[in-house]
Amino acid sequence: MALRLPAAGTRAALPVALLLLAGFVAPLVAIIAYSFATPRSFDVFSSFTLENYAGIFDTSNTVWLSFLWSGLFAVATVALLAVFAYPIAYGMDRLFGRWSSLVSVLFVFPLFVSENVRLYGWVLFFIKNGVLDGSLKAAGFGGGPDILFTPAMILAGMVYTYLPFMLFPMTLGLAMVPKDLVDAARDLGASRLQIWREVELPLAMPGILIGMLLTFVLGIGAVAEAKILGGQSVIVIAHDIEIAFTYSQNWPLGSALAVVITLFIGVLTLAVFGKLDLDRLLGRR
């Protein structure tokens, strides 16, 4: 009897499936298994305990403070970028015309430079006797503001780093707004505020929500900004996970923290995508 081969679609998807199994599913299974291992051991798959999760949710543990800082930074970054990126996205879609491509390149170009290199550039610019402080002193002023290694500086670095991840989904969402609807609303006597509130914003919301979700996920896992611009004055949850896997050599605790964060982000992602019309956003209808 002839061997029956899988369908062409299955064969075409096989390389991607193998890549996901090796690069995503296998590490995720290992992390979940380690989270149930004995604390400060490597007894993965040979022991089972909830001690790591109990330690995380213990009221005497301060890890919740790191999670709170990460959440606050992520929410503040999303809120600020929603305000800053919307006018730019609107200009790229409606106003800039032939200059839109150049504006896009200007926002994409920093992504070709390592994030750490860019953040250390900020340190050199704002540090005492650095570029800003030294230039102001040379000009006869009292020097630059002492804002480095503060929570405000961490937030500023996150806003700068994650601007493209909010901007481009938001631009895509605005591009999905039919121009005919805007013209019709204007012809019917709607004010500019009414057009924005009743037509543009609801129709562009899928792209805006995707930008917010992407920015939030990246923000809650951010660590470089807190370490470089914050000088570790604030410990975020990603830094706690890094410490657990490196200096503390407590892989089970680090895995449990990673699982908790993954579950939190997964539930949030499912909730957001449950409210999105991806077919319309992708132009399928």
Backbone torsions as a table, in degrees:
resi	resn	phi	psi	omega
1	MET	NA	134.3	-176.5
2	ALA	-68.3	142.0	178.3
3	LEU	-70.8	128.0	-178.0
4	ARG	-89.2	117.5	-179.1
5	LEU	-82.6	151.7	175.4
6	PRO	-61.9	162.5	179.4
7	ALA	-61.9	159.5	-177.0
8	ALA	-60.9	-39.0	178.7
9	GLY	-63.3	-40.1	178.4
10	THR	-64.3	-43.1	179.4
11	ARG	-64.9	-39.0	-179.9
12	ALA	-67.4	-32.1	-178.2
13	ALA	-84.5	-10.8	-175.5
14	LEU	-59.4	-45.8	178.7
15	PRO	-59.7	-41.1	179.1
16	VAL	-66.1	-40.9	179.3
17	ALA	-62.4	-42.5	178.4
18	LEU	-64.7	-39.9	178.5
19	LEU	-63.5	-42.3	178.7
20	LEU	-66.2	-38.0	178.6
21	LEU	-64.1	-43.7	-177.2
22	ALA	-77.1	-36.7	-173.4
23	GLY	-97.3	-16.3	-177.1
24	PHE	-124.8	-55.6	-174.1
25	VAL	-66.8	-46.7	-177.8
26	ALA	-61.7	-48.8	176.3
27	PRO	-61.7	-36.2	179.4
28	LEU	-65.4	-42.2	177.3
29	VAL	-62.3	-41.4	178.6
30	ALA	-63.2	-41.8	179.0
31	ILE	-63.6	-45.0	179.4
32	ILE	-62.2	-42.2	179.7
33	ALA	-64.0	-43.3	179.1
34	TYR	-63.2	-31.3	-177.3
35	SER	-66.2	-19.2	178.4
36	PHE	-103.0	7.4	180.0
37	ALA	-82.1	165.5	177.8
38	THR	-63.0	133.9	-178.9
39	PRO	-54.8	143.1	179.0
40	ARG	55.8	40.2	176.7
41	SER	-141.5	174.0	177.1
42	PHE	-121.9	33.2	-177.3
43	ASP	-83.1	52.5	-179.3
44	VAL	-68.7	139.0	-179.2
45	PHE	66.8	-0.4	-179.8
46	SER	-117.7	-1.2	177.7
47	SER	-146.1	158.1	179.3
48	PHE	-141.8	122.1	178.6
49	THR	-152.5	150.3	175.5
50	LEU	-100.3	13.3	-175.7
51	GLU	-62.4	-36.4	-179.5
52	ASN	-64.3	-43.5	179.0
53	TYR	-70.2	-36.4	177.4
54	ALA	-62.8	-37.4	178.5
55	GLY	-66.6	-35.3	179.7
56	ILE	-65.5	-43.5	-175.5
57	PHE	-91.0	5.5	174.5
58	ASP	-67.7	131.1	-177.2
59	THR	-64.3	-21.3	179.1
60	SER	-82.3	-9.5	180.0
61	ASN	-85.4	134.8	-177.8
62	THR	-91.9	9.6	-179.0
63	VAL	-65.0	-26.6	178.5
64	TRP	-62.6	-28.4	178.4
65	LEU	-66.4	-39.4	176.5
66	SER	-64.0	-41.9	177.8
67	PHE	-63.3	-39.3	178.8
68	LEU	-63.8	-43.6	178.3
69	TRP	-61.2	-44.5	179.9
70	SER	-62.0	-43.2	179.1
71	GLY	-63.8	-42.8	179.7
72	LEU	-63.9	-45.1	178.0
73	PHE	-61.4	-42.9	-178.3
74	ALA	-65.4	-44.5	-179.7
75	VAL	-65.2	-44.1	179.6
76	ALA	-64.2	-37.5	178.1
77	THR	-64.4	-44.0	178.7
78	VAL	-61.9	-44.8	-178.2
79	ALA	-63.6	-45.3	-179.2
80	LEU	-67.0	-42.2	-178.9
81	LEU	-69.3	-32.0	176.4
82	ALA	-61.2	-35.1	179.2
83	VAL	-78.2	-44.6	-175.7
84	PHE	-74.2	-38.3	-172.1
85	ALA	-80.2	-26.5	-175.5
86	TYR	-61.3	-48.8	178.4
87	PRO	-60.3	-36.9	178.5
88	ILE	-66.8	-43.9	179.1
89	ALA	-63.1	-40.2	178.5
90	TYR	-64.5	-41.1	178.4
91	GLY	-65.2	-39.9	179.4
92	MET	-65.4	-31.6	-177.6
93	ASP	-87.0	-33.5	-169.4
94	ARG	-120.5	-27.7	-166.3
95	LEU	-112.8	-38.9	-169.4
96	PHE	-73.8	-22.9	177.9
97	GLY	60.8	-125.4	-176.9
98	ARG	-68.3	-15.3	178.8
99	TRP	-83.5	-4.8	-177.6
100	SER	-61.3	-38.6	179.7
101	SER	-63.5	-41.0	178.8
102	LEU	-65.1	-41.9	177.8
103	VAL	-61.8	-40.9	178.2
104	SER	-61.4	-43.3	179.2
105	VAL	-62.5	-39.5	-179.6
106	LEU	-63.0	-34.4	179.2
107	PHE	-82.9	-26.6	-179.6
108	VAL	-83.1	-32.9	-173.4
109	PHE	-54.6	-42.6	179.1
110	PRO	-59.6	-23.0	179.9
111	LEU	-68.4	-16.6	177.4
112	PHE	-79.9	-8.7	177.9
113	VAL	-105.2	138.6	-179.4
114	SER	-53.7	138.5	179.2
115	GLU	-59.1	-41.3	-180.0
116	ASN	-63.0	-38.6	178.3
117	VAL	-62.5	-43.8	179.7
118	ARG	-65.1	-40.1	-179.1
119	LEU	-69.5	-37.8	176.3
120	TYR	-67.9	-27.9	172.2
121	GLY	-62.4	-39.0	175.0
122	TRP	-62.5	-40.7	179.4
123	VAL	-60.9	-46.8	179.4
124	LEU	-62.8	-30.3	-178.7
125	PHE	-76.4	-40.5	-172.3
126	PHE	-100.4	-10.6	-175.7
127	ILE	-67.8	157.0	178.6
128	LYS	-58.8	132.2	-175.4
129	ASN	64.8	18.9	176.2
130	GLY	-85.4	-158.3	-174.6
131	VAL	-61.8	-52.2	-177.2
132	LEU	-68.8	-49.5	-177.5
133	ASP	-63.4	-44.7	-179.0
134	GLY	-66.8	-38.1	179.7
135	SER	-66.0	-42.1	179.5
136	LEU	-66.6	-39.1	177.7
137	LYS	-65.9	-39.7	179.2
138	ALA	-66.2	-26.8	179.1
139	ALA	-85.7	0.9	177.6
140	GLY	94.7	8.1	178.0
141	PHE	-93.0	177.0	-175.0
142	GLY	-80.8	-2.9	-178.5
143	GLY	112.4	173.7	-176.5
144	GLY	-84.9	166.6	179.3
145	PRO	-69.3	147.9	-179.7
146	ASP	-91.8	78.8	-175.8
147	ILE	-112.6	-6.8	-179.5
148	LEU	-71.1	149.1	-179.9
149	PHE	63.3	42.2	176.2
150	THR	-129.5	158.9	176.5
151	PRO	-57.9	-35.4	179.4
152	ALA	-62.7	-37.2	179.3
153	MET	-69.8	-36.5	176.1
154	ILE	-61.1	-45.2	179.8
155	LEU	-63.5	-41.6	178.2
156	ALA	-61.8	-41.4	178.4
157	GLY	-64.6	-37.6	178.9
158	MET	-68.6	-40.3	177.7
159	VAL	-61.4	-43.2	179.5
160	TYR	-65.5	-42.7	-174.5
161	THR	-70.5	-39.2	-171.4
162	TYR	-100.7	9.2	178.1
163	LEU	-56.5	-46.6	-179.5
164	PRO	-61.5	-31.3	-176.8
165	PHE	-74.2	-19.0	171.6
166	MET	-91.8	-37.0	-171.5
167	LEU	-66.6	-48.5	-170.9
168	PHE	-73.7	-40.9	172.1
169	PRO	-62.1	-36.1	177.8
170	MET	-65.2	-40.2	176.5
171	THR	-62.9	-40.6	177.4
172	LEU	-62.6	-41.4	178.5
173	GLY	-63.1	-42.5	178.2
174	LEU	-66.7	-32.2	178.8
175	ALA	-68.0	-20.2	179.1
176	MET	-80.8	-7.8	179.8
177	VAL	-78.7	117.8	179.9
178	PRO	-63.6	130.4	179.8
179	LYS	-65.8	-28.2	-179.6
180	ASP	-64.1	-36.4	179.4
181	LEU	-66.3	-40.1	178.4
182	VAL	-63.9	-44.3	179.2
183	ASP	-64.3	-39.9	179.6
184	ALA	-64.6	-42.6	178.6
185	ALA	-63.4	-38.1	178.4
186	ARG	-67.5	-40.6	179.7
187	ASP	-66.2	-28.6	179.9
188	LEU	-83.7	3.1	174.0
189	GLY	96.6	10.1	179.4
190	ALA	-71.3	140.9	176.8
191	SER	-75.6	169.3	-179.5
192	ARG	-62.6	-38.1	178.3
193	LEU	-66.3	-40.5	178.7
194	GLN	-65.8	-40.1	177.8
195	ILE	-61.6	-43.6	179.9
196	TRP	-65.6	-43.3	-175.2
197	ARG	-75.3	-37.9	-172.5
198	GLU	-97.4	-22.0	-175.1
199	VAL	-117.9	-61.7	-171.4
200	GLU	-67.5	-50.3	-175.1
201	LEU	-62.8	-48.5	179.8
202	PRO	-61.4	-40.5	-177.5
203	LEU	-73.9	-28.2	178.8
204	ALA	-88.1	-5.0	-173.6
205	MET	-59.8	-36.9	177.7
206	PRO	-56.2	-46.0	178.3
207	GLY	-65.9	-38.0	178.6
208	ILE	-65.0	-42.4	-179.8
209	LEU	-65.8	-38.6	177.5
210	ILE	-63.6	-43.5	177.2
211	GLY	-61.7	-42.0	178.4
212	MET	-64.2	-44.2	-179.3
213	LEU	-63.8	-46.4	-179.7
214	LEU	-61.2	-43.2	179.7
215	THR	-65.9	-40.4	-179.9
216	PHE	-65.1	-44.7	-179.7
217	VAL	-61.8	-44.6	178.0
218	LEU	-66.4	-38.6	-177.1
219	GLY	-68.4	-40.1	-177.6
220	ILE	-71.7	-19.9	176.4
221	GLY	-100.7	7.1	-178.1
222	ALA	-69.7	140.5	178.3
223	VAL	-137.0	-31.6	-175.7
224	ALA	-63.5	-39.3	-179.1
225	GLU	-63.3	-42.3	-179.0
226	ALA	-69.0	-34.6	-178.2
227	LYS	-79.0	-39.8	-174.0
228	ILE	-88.3	-53.0	-177.6
229	LEU	-83.1	-26.9	-179.5
230	GLY	-93.6	-10.6	-179.4
231	GLY	58.4	28.4	-178.1
232	GLN	59.3	23.5	172.7
233	SER	-69.6	-24.1	175.3
234	VAL	-124.4	129.1	179.2
235	ILE	-99.8	118.1	178.6
236	VAL	-95.6	169.4	-172.9
237	ILE	-66.1	-35.5	178.6
238	ALA	-64.3	-32.1	177.4
239	HIS	-69.9	-38.6	175.9
240	ASP	-60.6	-41.5	178.4
241	ILE	-64.4	-42.5	178.7
242	GLU	-61.9	-42.8	179.4
243	ILE	-63.0	-41.1	-179.6
244	ALA	-62.6	-36.1	-177.8
245	PHE	-84.2	-17.8	-175.2
246	THR	-112.9	-83.6	-173.2
247	TYR	-63.0	-42.8	-176.9
248	SER	-79.2	-21.9	-176.0
249	GLN	52.3	40.4	178.2
250	ASN	-113.7	74.0	-176.5
251	TRP	-61.2	-38.8	178.2
252	PRO	-60.0	-41.5	178.1
253	LEU	-66.2	-45.1	177.6
254	GLY	-60.5	-38.9	178.2
255	SER	-66.2	-40.9	178.8
256	ALA	-63.2	-41.4	176.4
257	LEU	-61.9	-42.6	179.8
258	ALA	-64.2	-38.5	179.4
259	VAL	-66.0	-42.0	179.4
260	VAL	-61.9	-45.3	179.0
261	ILE	-64.4	-41.3	180.0
262	THR	-63.2	-42.2	178.1
263	LEU	-64.1	-42.0	179.9
264	PHE	-61.7	-47.6	-179.4
265	ILE	-68.2	-36.8	179.0
266	GLY	-63.1	-44.2	178.4
267	VAL	-63.7	-42.6	179.0
268	LEU	-62.6	-42.8	-179.7
269	THR	-63.1	-44.5	179.0
270	LEU	-63.6	-37.9	179.3
271	ALA	-65.3	-40.6	-179.5
272	VAL	-70.2	-46.5	-177.7
273	PHE	-68.5	-21.1	174.7
274	GLY	-68.3	-18.4	179.7
275	LYS	-103.1	3.4	-176.5
276	LEU	-102.1	143.3	171.9
277	ASP	-99.7	85.3	-174.7
278	LEU	-67.3	-30.7	178.8
279	ASP	-61.6	-44.0	179.3
280	ARG	-69.2	-38.9	-179.0
281	LEU	-63.4	-36.5	-179.0
282	LEU	-87.7	3.5	175.2
283	GLY	77.5	20.5	-179.5
284	ARG	-80.2	-20.6	176.1
285	ARG	-157.9	NA	NA
